[in-house]
């Protein structure tokens, strides 16, 4: 069995080093003016198309449609706010 055949394991330490290098690279890009903070934030989003106002719970067994949970803030009535 060669080294390439050994199982690969996730290394938290290596992942921390990767993230630190990435942050340093991003800070350098910002300092040089290659990218704006807003552009960097958009670039860094892992789930660009994720809707933050609702999540899928499951599929309806009869219709096959996705059942959604709305995450919209509950409106505050004037009586509750005072």
Buried (B, 14 or more C-beta within 10 A) or exposed (E): EEEEEEEEEEEEEEEEEEEEEEEEEBEEBBEEEEBEEEEBEEEEEEEEEEEEEEEEEEEEEEEEEEEEEEEEEEEEEEEEEE
